[in-house]
Each structure stands twice: as structure tokens, then as C-alpha cells.
């Protein structure tokens, strides 16, 4: 299969190369001599380095220092002129001539519009901190979910911790983490709240990220930033576009687990010996096993599970669209299909997505414009019912039999502590299958009506319908001793086979309307205003049921609920969440020079008590275009703009009905000697809870230089979140109640962002480089004196959220005398163990000796991205790198530590551990994972999670237009693409991105993807 996939890819590359070679026909017609001079239309200065290319050929020249060029071309050929900072031109050759060509400056960069809340704004007059992603620049990349396209965006921490097909969605944090609750940004698609990951990436035009007070127009839900997704519309003459790619993917990193049974057993025995414990595997058994491996690989397997269970996966995608626009209407209709098979063996990591997109509008008359949109997504994916496959992989051993000769799942005849019921990867992957089906549609209707006095009324109504069905099929599962054939029940025959269904039926209604007014006075005073109101209603309905007692010999072939004889469980819930809002914005600018914006929003939420429901969120921003001042005479600077903003935003991240006392069922009690059904209050409440409030400050600088060849943006910011909603603990004596949610806590995020771009050309070669870096400092300012402990982390005033709180390692104990004289740190301490600093200097190592590390487990200090693009006569190479720095990871348990409760170890534990002969080893004395070397959490195991990744590299070729005109095709582009091709990191046990916000190695690995594809427009 692997050879077949590679053969297909090589054939595709060969075809692409052949197309390139055949698409440049020699010039058979008589060439005409053409000379000329190219100057700037603005000031008449000569332009050096202008590219002049004969369309459809590789023939081209560049102007000299005086703007002069000389070239020959056949009659009827087209000369294409391009120069960074100027608009491209085309000139048709009809005779020999000396041309005088004047090129117009390209001011598009400054006139580009950016989508903001309830409107758009020219980049030149933008006063907020807004990052924009042009999705056309990501054409051909194997983006399976839209959130994964945001890596490398300035100010965003984008983390993909699970690459399993169907659930590989990134977590996004904008300018840090400001609350102990939900930190996800608000996402709106064409103005309506919706998941960006329920869209086909090919249907998206652009994405805007509002990072400062620009998000305040969304008030109550804008505290974590706002992401605005704009879908594609029809543009120009009718055209049909088709895109296709196919490829394969593999893991970027896999654990280096011991795969030799003899090495494993002897290493495990040595670990136990170092703890003064008896060997687990007898020498006679080891000798028997070593001999048996030569003839019987079932009873005496040498199972390399990361080769057995992990293979290359596949991916393919089709996109088809038809689009057009005129003065009267525009439309775009699209279909998409994505099919993926993951790297895990078996039927439990497959995903298919089907998408439908429609965006249409019509000018009914001069005043009225109406439109509709439809974004439909149908997807299904599979996963193991016992969704611990990668945990099973981390615990599996080379002595575990895969299958017996008849296909039954094996175990091992060797007794192993902690493995009474063997976790078996094949059983997990093949034995029980869960299927998730999702059907989701976002439908909107909108209208725009031009009223008198330059007022425009806009109205939009949207319906978000989500239907999900989770089907769980669990047969009776057993493993068998490969030597004796004796069965072991892996799951209980009392509850298997069983079948369960969970049905989710959600509908959200969204409505907003606005009045916009714009007016220019005396040509330079530009004034605009907008007021509006919105209503959002979220209804969720969930039902689940489980049945057992299926009469199919434990095979779970019957999948209808009513085929089971025994009722097992039933549950469900219904919720409603409502937000009503009023908002407005006012703008004034003088001659695009002095820029002012004011916004206000009032939100009412059903998540709070009646007298606490409304929150008010004002914001203001200003800008100064210094380059438009009369005193400014620096010609090479095209734009110099200062920006500043301040605003308040809200967060209602609290569970529904948290303000109201609720009664829990199932609180049974004894009365009269009998158990009585009972209900009781189990959690205290605070009816006075209200919005979290985030106040954000931002200062910015925008500079464009040398005909917009260079663009620099710098932002500095501070965000303070007050009144953080969090649970407050109560003493157990107070009714043993769970503490209420209260507004207690303040968190600061301060930082900066720098973005730099450069583009230019050398003759026919156009190139550009870009880069950005962002720094964020997180600090807990106030928790009302409370300290929150969680495993290896602590949340405390004066430190980042979730800072590591651990012991400091101080080398190894080298001999028994050091152990005797050193601080008491555990009864099992011996030479070769990690020595910890006695911070309190009291001769005892305990919790008081832990120290806080200035490193958060949930957020890096730095995020960055950079790349370059270069193209020459239709051949284009683009790259994008991204990474993080200033973050630590602390993986624990299976494989991170050796031999944890019967699990395996990695090869490094056989190579460089402490012994009297190797006192400076990288690793301490070899022991099992339950000793003080591991249970005492220390910075010895704190690992550097920084990484730099080549996120994408693509080589593409666009066929010449002159060739395509003959077959009436507008555009053809072929390409090869690699995603996550290279990762540079000091952490090697697994992909470092997968481990951010985790403390184990039980995650679906990050994928390296290779694709080849074609895009055709008719």
C-alpha cells in the first residue's frame, strides 16, 4: 500500500514536470524588436528593475537604471509589465516600436478594506489592532479545519493537541489567558455566531481577528477577542472552479518504546533490583522466551507496537464552485468533499466531510438589496468506543501477543504486575466502534435598504441548526493466553454486548438590525454613525439511552436499541440561553488624517439574576496619519500612522443557572430503616454574580515604505480582567456543599506584537518575506488571598496562571553517606536518586520546599511566524514557519517514566542511567515509576516545550494564459505541498505542540502531510 501511494505521487510529479516542459512553446513567428522606457506616472522618474515578460513564454528582461529595456516578441504577443508598488500592465505587440510606458502607483495596500464589527474599514483609517488572514494565500494547503489555518497569526497562540481525524481542531488564545473560565474567542461567520470549523476552508474569503478595543462592539462576549469569518461571494463573469488534492500523512514523532522482549524483561528486572525487589521475570522464562522467538512468534512475540498499529494515513479533497456577479446580482454555489484515514490501524479513525455553500444577493431596485446564505456541513467520523487507544499504546509491551492463529486477541503467558487485564491496541482499535454523525446548517436572510438622508438600514436573520448522533457499539471482548488458550474477559459479560445512542438537537436563532449613516462635509470632514440591536437565542436538547441483553452471542451485530432486552441507562437535558443587546458606533476623521472612533454596547444575559443581567461596555480609539501632514516631506514613507485605543469587554463564562439555588436528585437517605428517594441542595450559590470585565489598552504604529514594499506594524497592549467568575471553596462543615461561583480575581496580560513584510522583484523574479513575533506576560493580580493548587501547578497572586510549583533538583546522591547526611526526602532514597534542594533548610524535604517556576503550563511567552514566497514566470515557491517559546511541558506516567504500573519504558533508560560507574548520567538510577524519583515532582522532569516548525511548503506552477486560451480555460495550477515537514525542538519524546496543556503522552500524534493537487477555473 505504501509503495502504491508513493508510486501515485511520483507519477503525479512526473506529469506536473511534463506539463511545465510542454507549456513553453518556442517562438516560431518572426520576432519584432521592441524598445522602450518605463517611468512613474506620478513624478516621471525612471523605474529600474521593472519586469517585462512575453506572456506564455520564459522570455523576459528588466529595465536598467534609466528605465530602458529592449526585447523581441512576435506580432500579437502580449508584454506583461510588473513592478512592486505599481499596478501591473499588459501591452499587445502589433509592430516594432519604441514605447513610452507610464506605470501607476499601487495604493491598493492602503485602500484595502478590513472586516470589523458590523462593517468594514479601510486599512489606512483603521484605528484598532486587527489581524487579517487572506485565505487565497493558503490555496492548496491540506487545511482540515479552519482553526488550523491560523497558526503564525500575530498575537494568536494556536495549539493543536489532537490530530485525530474528525476532532482535529485547534485551541485559540488571543493575547494570553485572562480568566479561569472559558478563554475561547467569539467567532462570527458573516456576522452570525457559528463555529468556523463547521465550514469548508475553501468557502472562506478572509478572516479578521479583533484583538483590542475593536472587539468592544461585541461587548459581553468579546473579552477573549473576536474572530470574523467572511465567506466568498461571486465576482465578475460566470466561472466554474474545481480543486482536487490527494496525499498521505504520517506521525511527526512517536515514542521510542523498547520493542525487544529480552531487553524489556532484563531492564524491568534491573529496575526492580535497584529497588531491592524480586525480579518479575524468572531467568528460566527469559531463556525459554529467547529460544521460542526463533520458531513461534505467537507464544513468543517480538511485538513492535508502534510499527504494528501505526501506518501512513490518506487524505483527499474535492471542491467545486460556480460563481458570477453583475450590477444586479451576485451568487456563488459550492460543494466540497474531504475524506481522511488516520495513521491508527483499524476502522476507528476515519472521517468524511461534505459541505454545501451558497451566497447570493440581488439588487431589487436602487434602494433595496436582498440576500441569502447557506453553509451546510455533514460529517461523520469513527473512534474507539474505549477511547484510550493511545494510552493503551503507551502501556503495551513487546511480550504482548497481537492475535492468535485463528485471529482472537492475545495477551501474554508471562505474569506482569499491573497487567491483570491487558490493554490491547488491536482490541481497542477493532473491537468496539463509536460513530459520530453531525449535520449542521447556518442559514441567513438579509436585506439592505437605503433610506433618505444617507441612512442605510440593514437587517439579518440567521438560524444555526445542529443535529448530532453518537452511536456506541460495544461487543463482548476477551483476550486469550497464547500458550494455554485460556480466556480473560476484557469487559464484563454483564454489560456487554451493549448499544448506546446520544442524540443532540440544538437550534440557535440570531437576529440583528442596524442603521448606518455616512456623510462628508466640505470634502474633508468624514462622519459616520451606526446604531443597532441584536437578539441571540440558544436552545439545546440532548437525549441518551443504553440497552444490554442482545442475543447475538456477544458480537454486537444488532445495533437497534429495541433489540436489547435489558434497559441499562437513560438521560437527557434541555437548556436555553438568551442574550439581548444594543450597540452603536460613531466615527469622525478629518481628511483621513485625524481618526476617531467611539463604540458602546449594552448586553443582557439570562445567565445572571434579573438585577445583574445587564453589562455596559464602552470603547474609544484614535489614529493620526502623520504622513498626511503638510510638514511631512519624507518621500520614501507612504504611510506613518499612530494608533491608540481603550475599551471594556465582557465575559459571561459561567454555567447556566449558577446564580439560582438548584436541587440535585439521587440524594437518597435512610428513614424508618428503609432507603428513601431524596433530593437535596449540593452547591451553594451567589445571586449577585455578574459579568467579568476586561479593560484593554493598545498603542500601535503602522509604517509603509518605498511604494509599500516594506510594511511594519507594532502594537503594545495591556489587558486587565476583573471580577473573574470562579468557584470559591467552603469548609466541609457548612453542609458539605460545593462552593458558589463568585466574582473574585484579577488577571493581567501585557505584551507586544511586531509584524514586518517586505516584497520586491529582480527582473522576472517576484519575492517577498514576512515575519512576526508576539510576547505576552501573564500575571495573577488578585485572588482575594486564595491559592489554587492543581497537581504540579499553582495559581497564586504575582505569578502566571498555572505556574509550575515543584521541587528543585540538585544533582544525584552519589553514595550512601550523602543519603545519610542529606535532608530526609523519602524512605526509598538511595544512591542514584535525584537530590532536591532543601529550600527551607530544615533538614526535611516536603511540600514547603517546592518553588514556583516563572513558566505557565498553558501559555507560551512568545509566539512567532515567518516565511517567504518567490515566483518566476508562473513557478511559485512559498513557505510558512511558526513556533512558540517560553513554555514548559511536564509529561508524566506511562513512557514519560519507566515501567509505571506494568507499562513499558523508552530505550534511553537502557543507555544512560546513573550507576556508580556513570555518576553523571542524564537519567537517575533506573527504577520503576512509583519511586520518589518520579512521585516527587521536580524541575528535573520539566522539559523545554519550545519549537520551530516548517508549517507549510508549497511548489506550484500556473500554466500560461496564452496556452489555456486555446482550450477556453481561465486558469490551471498544479502543486505539491508538505505540511509540518520539519520540527525543531529539544523535546523528542513526542511532538511538543501535542503536549502543551497536557501532562501525559496519550494523545493522537501530530501529522506530517504530503499532497499533490490541481486547481482549474473555466
N, C-alpha and C positions, 0 to 999 in steps of 0.2 A: 504493500500500500504506500509505504514511504517512497519507494523508488518510482511508483506511478505518479505521485504528487510532484516529485521533483522533475520527472520527465515532462509533465504538463507545463511546469513553469519554464523549463529550458526551451521548450517548443514555442511558448508564448514570446519569450525574449528573442528567439531567432526570427519570428515573424515580425516583431517590432523593428528589429535591426534591418530586416529586408525592406520594410516599408520606408524606413528612413533613407536607405540607399537608393530606392527606386523613385523617391518623391522629388528628386532634384534633376530633372531632365536637362541635358546640355542645350545651350542656346544655338538653335540651328539657323534662326533668321539672321539677316545681316545686321550687325550692331551699329547703332548710331552714337557718335561721340556727343557727350553731354558735359558741359562745364557750368559752373555757377558759383554764387556766393550766398551764404546764409547769414542773415543778421537778425537782431532782435527788433520786433515791431515797436517796442516801447521806446527805445532810445537809439536805434540804428547801429548799435555796436556789433562787431562781427562775433559769431559764435564758433568757438573751436571745439572739435570733438563730436559734432552732430553726425549721427549715423545715417548714411544713405544706402539703402539696400534695394536691389532689384527683387521685387516680390516673386516668391516661388522658386528662388534660387539661393545659393550660398554666396552670391556675388555681392560685395558691398565695399564702401570706402567711408572715410570720415573726413570732415573738414579740417583744414590746417589752422594755424594760429590766426590767419586773416579771414577765416570763414570760407575759404575757397575749396572747391572739390572738383574732381574730374573722374568720369565714369563712362562706360559704354553700355548701351542697352538696346534690345531690338525694338522696332516700331510696335507700338501698342502695349509695351511693358509699363508697369507701374513702379515708380520710385517711392519708397516708404522712408520718410524722414522722422527720426525720433531723437529727443534730447531731454534729459532730465530737467524738469522745471518748466518745460514748454509743451504745448499741445502738439501731438503727432500730426503729420501732414502726408498726403498722398498726391503725387503728380504723375499724370499719364504722359508717356513719351509718344510724340507724333512726328517729330523731326529733330535733326541735330539743332542744338540751341545752347545759348549761354543764359542761364536762369538767374534771376534776382529773387531770392526767396526770403520772405519775412515771416518769422515764427512768433506766434502769440504766446505770452506767458501763461502758464497753467496755474490759475488761482483756485483750482478745484479743492486743494487741501484745506484752504481756509473757508471755502463755501460749502464744504461737505456738511450734511445735517446729521445730528446725533439724536437718537430717540431718547426722550426724557419722560417724566411722568405726565401723562395726558397731553402729549405734544412732541414737537421736535424743536431743535435749536441749532443754528449754525455753529460750527466749531469755533469760529472766530469770535462769537459773542457768548460762548458758554462760560459760566462763572462757577460751575460745580466741578467736583472730581468725578469724572465719568470715564470708564474704560470701555472701548468698543472692540468687538471681535467681528471681523468680516468673514462670514462662513465660506465665501467663494475662495478664500485663500487656503481652505482646508479640503478642497475638492480632491476626491480620490483617497483620502485617508480613511482607514478602516475604523471609523468612529461608531461604536455600537450603541452608545448613549450620549446625549448631548452634553451632559455634565462632564464627560471625559474630554470634551473639546476645549475646556477652559484652563488646562494646565499651562503654566507660563504666563498667565494674565497678571499684570502688575497689581499688587495688593490683595491677591487671592491665594489662599492655601487650598489646593485641590488634592484630595487624597483618595486613592482607590485602594481599599484594603481587601477587596474580594473580587476576583476576576471570573467567578463562575458565570457561564452564560445564563442570561435571564435576570441576574441580580447584580451585575457589574456596574454599579452606579457610584459615582464619586461623592464624597462629602466635601462641601464647600464652606470655607470660612473667609469672610471679608473683613480685613483689618482686625484680626485677632478674635478672641473669645471674650465676650463681655458679660456672660451670665452663667449661672449654674444650671440653667434650663436649656431649652431648645435654642441652638445657635444658628439654625439654618436660615439662609436669606429668603426673603419673599420673592417668588418667581411669578411673573405675569407673561402670558402669551397673547400678543395683540391686545393688551390692556386687561385681560381676564386672568385671575389666579388659576394656574394649571401647572402640572409637572412638566418640565422641559424634557424629561426622559420618556415621556409618552408621545414624543414627536419623532418623525423621521428627520435626521440631521440634514438631509438633502432638501427639505422643505423650508429651511430657515435662511433668511436673508442676512440678518445681523443680530448680535446680542450686545446690549448695553448694560454695564454694571454701575449702579449708582452707589458711591462709596461714602459720601459725606452728607451735608445738608440737602443735597439734591434728592435724597431719598425721603426727606421730611414730608413731601406731598402725599406719601403713603402712611404717614403718622404711626398708627398703633402697631403696624407690623413691619416697619422699616428699620428697626434698631439694628438688625443684623445685616443691613444692606439690602438692595433690591436689584434683581436681575430682570431686564426687559427683553423678551424674545419677540422679534418681528419676523413673520413668515413671508415667503416670497409672493410676489404679485406678477401678473402678466406685464411684459414690457415690449413695445414695438410690434413688428409684423408677426403673424402667427408662426410658431415654430414648435417642433416636436423634438424633445431631448431624451436620449437614452444613455444610461450609465450602467456599467457592469464591472465588478471585480471579483476575483476568486483568489484564495490563498490558503495558507496554513499557519498555525501558531504552535508555539512550544513554550515551556516554562523558562523564565529568565533565570531563576535559581531553584534548586532543590536541595534539601538537606543531605549531607554526606554521611548517611547512616551506614553502620557496619553491615556488610552483606555476606560475610564469611561466617558460617556457623561455628567453626572451630575457634576462630579468633573471638567471636562473640562470647562463647562459653568460657574460654580461658580468661578473657578480660573481665567478665562478670565475676568469676571465681576470685580473681585477684582483688577486685573491689571489695568483696566480702571479707577476704583475708585481711585486707588493710583495716577493716573494722573489727577484727578479731572474731569473725563469724565463720560458721562452717560453710564449705563450698556448696554451691547449689547443684552443680553438675558433677557426678562422680567420674573419676578418670576412666573407669571401665566403659561408662556410657559415651564419653567423648571418643574413646578409641573405637568403640562399635560404630559410632556415627561416622567417624572419619573413613572407616573401611566401607561402610554401607553406601556412602556417597558415590562410590565408584560404580555401583550396579543398580541402585534403587533410589531414584530421585523423588519418589513419593513418600516413602517412610523416612528417608534421609535427605530432605530437600536442601538446596542451597538457594534459598529464595531471595532474590534481589527485588524487593517490592517496588522500588521506585522505577524499575525497568518493566516489571510485570504490569503495574497498574497505571503507568503514565506513558502516553504516546502523543504524537503530534495530533492536534485537532484541525478542523477545517472551517472555512468561512467563505460565504459567497453572498453577493448582494446585487439586486437589480433595482433600478429606478427608471421610471417612465413618466414624462410630463408633457403636457401641451399647454401653451400659453400665448397670449396676444393682448394687445391694447390698442385703442383708438381714442379719439377725443370724447367718444360717447360711452365707452365701456372698457373694462379690463377683466381678464379671467386667467386663472391657472388651475389646472386639474392634474393631480399626480397620484401615482401608485408606487408602492415600494415593497420589497420583499428581502428579508435578511434571514439567512439560515446558518446556524453555527453548531458545531460539535466540539465539545471541550476536550481537554487533554486527559481527563479521567476516563478509565475504561468503563464500559457498561452503558446502559440506556439512561443513566440518571444525571447527565449533564449536557442536555441538548436543548436548544432554544430556537424558535421561529417567530419572526415578527412580520406582520402585514400592516401596511399603512395606506391611508387614503387622505388626500388633502385637496381642499377646494377653497379658492379665494376669488371672489367675483364681486364686481361693483358696476353700477350704471348711473350715468347722469340722466335722470328722468327729465329734467328741464334745467334752465340756467340756475335755479335756486336749490333744487333737490337732488341729492345723490344718495343712493341706497346700496347696501352691500350685504353679503353673507360670507361666512367662513365655516369650514368644517374640517376638523382634524380628527381622524379616526385611527385607532390603533387596536389591532387584535394580536395578541401574543400568547404563546404558551411555552412553558419550559418544564423540565423534569429535574428532580433532585432525589437523593436517597431519603427514604422515609425516616430511617435513623440517620439524621443529618449530622453525623460525626465522622464522615469518611476520612477527612484529613487528620482528625485526632486518632483514628484507627491506624492511619499510615504512620503517625509519629510513635505509635506503640507496637507496631508489628515487628516480628523478629525473623531472622533468616532461617530459623528452625521450624517456622510455621508452614505446614503443607498447604499448597494452594488448593488443589482438588484431588480427590481420589481417582482411580482409573475410570470409574463409572460417572464422574462429574460431580459427586457430592462434595460439599465443602469440607476441607480437612482442618485438623488442629495439630497438636503435637503430642507425641507419646512421652516427651520429656516433661517432668514436673517443674513448673516455674512459678515462683512466688508472685502473687498478684495477678495470675492469669488462670483463675478457675474457669472463667468463661472467656475464651479468646476473642479479642476484637479481630475480625477478619475482613480485610479490604474488599475482597470479591463479594463476600456476603453483603456488605454494606452497599456496594455499587449495583449488584444484580438482584439481590434478594427481595427488596421491598422498594417500590417506586411511588413517589409523590409527584403529581402533575398539577401545575397551576395554569389556569386559563384566565386571561384578562381581556375584557373588551371595554374600551374607553373611547368616548366621543366628546369633543368640545365643539359645540355648535353656537354660532353667534349670528345675530342680525343687527345691522347698524344703519344709521341714517344721518345725513348732514344736511342742514337747511340754512341757507343764507338769509338772514333777516335784514331789515333796514338798519341804517346807521352802522354798517360794517360789523354787525354782530352775526356770529355763526353758532347755531345750535347743533350739538352732537349728542346722539343717544346710542347706547349699545346694550343689548340684552344677550346674555350667554347662559348656556346650560352645559354643565360638566356631568356626564353620566358614566359611572364606573360600575362594572359588574365583574366580580372575581369569583372563581370557583376553584377551591383547593380539594383535590381528591387524593386520599391517602389509602394505599393498599398494603396490608401487612400480612403476609403468609406466615405459617408456622416455620420457624427456621431452626436448623440443627447443624452442628459440626460433628465430625467423626474422627476418632482416633485412627491414624493411618496404619498403625501396627495391629490393633485389635479389632477395629471396626466399630467400637463402642460409641454410641451417640451421646451427645450432650445437647440438651435443649438450650438454644441461644436466647430464645424468648419463651415466655410462659404459654403452654398449651391452653391455659385457662382463658387467655385473652387473645389468642391468635389461632386461626386467621381472624382478622377484623378489617372493617372498611369504614372510613370516615369521610364526611364531606363538610366543608365550610363554605358558606355562601355569603358573599359581601355584595350589598346592594346600596350604593351611595349615589346621591344626586345633589349637586350644588347649583344654586341659582345666583346669577350675578347680574347686576343692573347698575349702570351709571349714566348720567347725562351732564353735559357741560354747556355753558355759554361762553364763547370766546369773542373778544373784541380787540381789534388792532387798528392803530391809526398813526399816521406820520404827520407831524406839524412842521411847517417851514422847512421841509426836506431833511431836517437833521434830528428832530425830536421824535423818537420812536417810542410809542407807548402801547402796551398790551395788557389785557386782564382776562382772567378766567375764573369762573365760579362753577361749582358742581356739587353733586350729591351722588352717593352710591349706596347700594344695599347688597349684602352678601349673606346667603343662607346655605348652611352646610348640614345636610341630613345623612346620617349613616345608619345602616341596618345590617346586622350580622347574625347569622344562624349557623349552628353546627350540630352534628349528630354522629354518633358512632354505634355500630352494631357488631356483635360477635355471633358465634354459633353457626358458622357457614358449613354446609355439608359437602365440601369439595376436597376432603382428605388433606386439609391444611394448605392447599395450593393457592388459595385466594384468587381463584379464577372467576368467582362470582363477585361482581362489583356493584350490585344494586343494594341499597340499604334494606329494602324489604326482603331480600334473600337471606338475611341473617335472622336467627331465631331468638337471639338474646339482645335486649336493649342494654347498651353499655353507658352511654352518656349523651346529654343534650344540653345546649346552652345557646345564649344569644343576647344581644343588647341593641338598643336604639338610642341615638343621641341627636341633638340639634344644637347648632351653634350659629349665632346671628351677629352680624356687625352692621351698624348703620353709620354713615359718615357724611360730613360736609367739608368741603375744601375749597381753596382759592389760591390764585397766584396773580401777582402784579409785576410787570417788568417795565423798566424805563432805560433807554440808552440814548446818549447824545452822540450822533454821528458815528455809531459803532465804536466810540472811544471810551465813554464812561458808562459802565454797565451796572444795573442794579436789579435785584430780584427779591421778592418777598413772597413767602408761602405760609399758609395756615391750614390746619386740619383739625377737625373735631371728630372723635370716634366714640361710639357707644358699643359696648360688648356685653353679650349675655353671660360671659364668664365671670362677671363680678356682680355684687349686690346692686340693687337699684340705685342707691345713693352714691355708688362708687363707679358706675359704668362708664362715665364719660371722661375722656382724656383729651387734652388740648396740646397741639404740637406746632409751634411757630418756627420759622427759619428765615434767614436772610443771607444774601450773598452779593458780592460786588466784584467788578473787574475794571481794569484800567489798561487800555490799549496804548501803551506808551509810544509805539511806532507810528501812531496816527497824530501825534502832537507836531505842531509846526516847528518846534525846536529840534525835532529828531531828524538827523540827516545821515544816519548810518545806513548806507545803501545795501549792504550785504545782509541786513536783518530784515526779513519780510514781516515778521510779527514778534512783538515783545509784549506779553500780557501778564499782569499780576492779578491774582485771584484771592479772595478770602470769603469764608462762609462760616456761619454758626447756625445751629439748629437743634431742635429737640425731636426725638423719635421715641416710639413706644414699643413695648413687648408685652403681650398678653399670655405668655407661655406658662400657663397654669392649667391643671386638669379641670375639665368641666365640673361645675357644682362644688368647687373647692371652698367656696365661701359659705356653703349651706351644710348644716349637720345632716348626715346620712346614716341610715341604719343598714347593717350588714346581716344577711341571712346566714343560716348554718351555725348560729351561736347557741347550740343546744345546751341544756342544763338538766341537772337532776332534781326531781321534785316528787316526793312521796315514794321514793325508792325506784322511780322509773325515769328513763331519759325522755325529756320533753323537747319538742321543737321550740327553738327560740331565735329571736333577733336582738341585736344589740348595737349600740354605737361603739365603734372600734377606733375612730380617729377624731381628734379634736379639730375644730375649725375656727377661723378668724374671719368674721363677716366684713372686716374693714380692709381686706386686701384690695390692691388697686394696681394700676399699670406700673411696670418697670419703666423708667425713663432714662434714655441715653442722650446726653448732650455732646454734640460733636463740633469740633473746631478744625478748620482746614485753611492752610495757606498754600497757594500754588503759583507756579511760574511756567509759562508756555513761551518757547522761543522757536521760531522757524528762520532758517538762514540759507543764503545762497540759492535763491529760487526754490526754496523748500527742499533742497537736497538734505539738509540737516533739520531734524525736529527734536527738541528737548522739552521734556515735561518733568517738573519737580513738584512734589507735594509733601508737606509736613502736616501731621494731624495729631489730635488728641480726642479720645472718646472716653467719657465717664458714664458708667451705668449706675444709677442709684435705685434704691428700693427693690433690690433683686428678690424675686419670689423664690423662696426656698423652704423646705421643711425645717421646723425647729423642734428639737427633741424635748420630751417631757420626762420627768422622773417616773420610774415604773410604779411608784406608789400612787400616782394620780390615775387610778383606774386602768393602769397598764395600756394607756391609749397611745396610738401613734400621734406624733406632734403635728400641729397645724402648719399650713403654708402661711408665711408672713413676709412682709416687705422688709427684709433685713439684709443689707450688704451693699457694698460699693466696689466696683472694679474699674481700673483704668487700663486703656490701651493707647500707647503713644508710639509714633514711628514716622517713617518717611518712605517715599517711593520715588524712584528715578527711572525715567524711560528715555532712551536715546535711539534715534533712527538715522540712517544715512543711506542715500541712494544716488547712483551716478551711472555713467556709461563710458566705456572706452571703445570707440568706433562702434561696431555692431554688438558689442557685449554690454548688456544692462545688468547691473548688480545692485544689491542692497544688503545692509547688515542692520540688525536691530538687537536691542538688549534692554533688560530692566532688572532692577533689584529693589526689594522692599524689606524694610526692617520693622519689626513690631516688638515692643516691650509690654508685657502683661504684668499687672500688679494688683493684688487684692488690697484695697484701701481700708475697708471696714467690714467686719463680720459680727459686730457687737461683742467682740472678745472671744467668740467661739472658734474652736479649731476642729477641722473636719479631717479625719483620718480615713484612708482607703488603701489597704494593702501597703504597697511601697511608696505611696504618695500622701501628701498633706496639702490642705488648703488653709493658709494662715495669712493674717494681715502682714503686709510688707513683702510678700513673695508672689510669684506667679501661681495661677490656678494649677492645681495638681502637680506641685513640685515634688521631686523625689525626696524622700525622708528615710535615709538609710545609714548604715554604718560606713565608716571609712576604713578601707583595707590598708594594712601596714606591713605588706610582705607576708612571708610564711614563718611559722615556727620551724626552726631548723633542727632542734633536738629536744629531748625530754626535759633538760634543765631549763630551757626557755619556756616550756609549757608550765613547769612548776613555779617559776619565778614571775611569770607574766600574769596579767589580770585574768580572773576567772571568767571564762566565757562559755563553758559548757562541759558536761561530764565526758563527752566523747572526744574532746580536743586532744590532738596528738601531733607529733612532728609531721610537717607537710600540710597542716591545716592553715587556712587563712587567719592571719592575726589582725585584730581590729584595734583601732585607736581608742584608748581609754580617755575620752574627751573630758569626763568629769573627774578623772584622776582619783577614783575611789577604790581602785583595785578590782572592780567588778564591771563586766561588760553586760549592760542591759539596755532597755529602751531609752534611758536617759543619755546614752552615748550616740544616739543617732543624730545626724546633722541634715539640714535642709540644703539640697543642691539647687543652684540657681538655674534650673532647667525644668521646663514643663514637659509632662508626658503627652500632652495633647496638642501642642502648637510649636512649630519651629520659630526661631527668632528671625531667620532670613528665608525669603523665597526669591527665586530668580529664574529668568529665562533669557535665552538669546538664540540667534540663528542668522542665516544668510540665505540669499537667493541669487541666482545668476542664470541668465538666459542668453542664448545666442542663436538667432535665426530659427526660432521655434523649439530649440532644445533648452529645457529648463531643469535646473537642479535646486531644490530647496531643502533646508534643514531646520529643525527646531529642537533646542535643548531646554531642559528645565531641571530644577533641583531645589533642595532645601538645605539649610544649615542651622546649627544651633539647636539641635533636638537630640534627645537621648531615647534609647529603647531599652527595655529590661525584659527580655523573653525569659520565661521560667518553665518549669515542669518538663514534659517529655521532649527528649532530644536536646533541649537547651541545657538540661542537666543530664548526667548519665544514669541509666538504669533506675528510673523513677517508677516505683511500684510495678516492677516487671517489664518496663519498657526498654527500648534499645538505647544505644549511645552512638555518638558520631566517631569517625575514625581518628579525630585529633586526640581522643582520650587514649589511644594506643600508641601515640607518638611522642607527646611532650608533656608528661605529668611529673610532679615532684617525686623524686626519690633521693635518698642520701647522696647518690652519685650524680643527680641532676638537680641541685638545690635552687637553681634559677630558672626553672621551667616556667612556661607560660601558664600552665594549669596547676592547680594544687594536687595534693595526694588523691589518687583515684579512689573514690568511694561511691556508694550508691547515693541517689538524690535526696535521701532523707536525713543526711547528716548535717551538722552545723555549718559545713562549708556552703550549704545552699539554703537552709531554713533561716539562717541569719542574713537578711537582705542587705547587701553591701554594694559599694561602688565598684567592687572587683568585677561584678557581672553587669554593670551599667555600660551599655555599648553606644558607640557613636552612630547615630541614625542619619547623618548627613549623606546625601547622594547627589550625583550629577548624572542625568540620563539623556541620551540621544532619543528624544521622544518620537521624532519622525524624520525620515529622509526619503525624498521622492525624486525620481528622474522621469521626466515627461517629454514627449515630443508632439508638437502640434503640426499637423500636415499643412502644407502651403495652401492658401486660399485659392491660388490660381489652378491648382490641381483639382481641388474639390468642386470648383465652379463647373467643371465639365460633367460632373455627376450630380449636380444640383444639391450638394451638401454644404451646409454653412461652416461646420467645424467638426474636426476629428482630432482627438488627443488620446494617445496611448501612454501608459505609465507603468512603472514598477515602484513599489513602496515598501518600506520597512518601518514598523512601529516598535518602540522600546528596544532598538537594536543593541544598544550598549548602555551599561550602567556602571558607573564608577563609584565605589563605596568601600569603606573599611569593613563594613559588616558583610559577611559572606554566608551566614547560615541560611538565610532566606532573603528574598527581595526586601530591602529596607522600607520601601513605601508600604508594603503589606503589613508591616509591624507597627507603624505609627498608630497610637491609640490602642494597642493590643499588648498583652503580656504572655503570649504563647505563640507556638508555631503551627497552630491548627487552622490555617487559612488556605483557601484556594490560591495557588501561586499566581503571581503577575505573569502576563503572557507577552511573548515576543511574536509579532505577527508580520508575515511576508505576503504581499499581494501583488497582483498584476491586473490591469484593467483598461477599459476604453470608455471614452465619452464621445457621443455623436449627437450633433444637432442638425436637424433637417429644416 
